[in-house]
């Protein structure tokens, strides 16, 4: 009996040990089958793109977003920058200063490394101190206000377009030299960009002493009826209007001038050199002149960039696309050459390294302006802008 009891106890004990052993084996099997830990996410280089991406001036800002995406796609396909994939982060400001500061603050909080933008001069000026304090390099394809670079106040600011001191002078010289005008009404929208262009044109006219400035007048942007200023233009005896501002106001002024029988030369800036102006003004756009960035149609990079845009987005690129493409190339090249996103190293690379772009082979001077870029004059002929000079 005792022997039988001992045998029974040993059997139970052995069964328990076997059971534990089997359980251990099952645990080992489960452990072996556990999935490997997920790979760490690839490092990324965030490229902010700030500007008008909605509202009346979206036709100026959206091409910049597209340009940044195309450059990022091409660079990422080649392995990225310093082992990092480029991520484009758009931020809308509608070309309004109060929204531009919000956009800049958001981009800084998102830890962007570099930024393309802003698009309009007033918005750029409002946002710049935020980027400056954060030591972030900002490059605009379109903000032409002279003081943004020439004042020396913003060492973190660069641009791939020339500035209004040169643009205003070019418009004035074209009006007097090619159109042979003698009395000029200079009108502007009171903004940093429009008024800056107008003041530059006025100074050039006065310095040349070929034509007389018979009126210098500001208008209120967003207005519907500009008959008061048109009456002043008519009363001044002007044979030409030089307008500093954007296409929404320009289209209304030109249409209302024609309606009142005032058909004199109308010369404006790159804020009007956009297909949206032609669509808005309709037949009244015919004959209007506008300065704009020089287009290097024979440049192979320009040709490829345009073809890539048509393939990717199904349309021809819009205003400031070549300048935005060049900005993306220049910024990303600077980060690559610097070996990091260190502010001082990126700035040094921008001023030292030449880059082949759709606007030519460029680098930047000590004030942040691209060397070698210039303005041309265009005229609306048969419903589209054509190069004049």
URFENRA-V725036 format. One record per helix or strand of 3 or more residues. SS is the DSSP state (A for helix, B for strand). FROM is the first residue (numbers start at 1). LEN is the number of residues. If there is no record, write none. Layout:
BEGIN
{{SS FROM LEN} {SS FROM LEN}}
END
This chain:
BEGIN
{{A 2 32} {B 44 8} {A 58 20} {B 84 9} {A 97 13} {B 114 3} {A 121 14} {B 137 4} {A 147 4} {B 157 3} {A 164 14} {B 183 6} {A 192 17} {B 212 7} {A 227 10} {B 240 5} {A 247 13} {B 265 4} {A 275 11} {B 289 5} {A 300 14} {A 321 18} {A 343 10} {B 355 3} {B 360 3} {B 375 7} {B 384 4}}
END
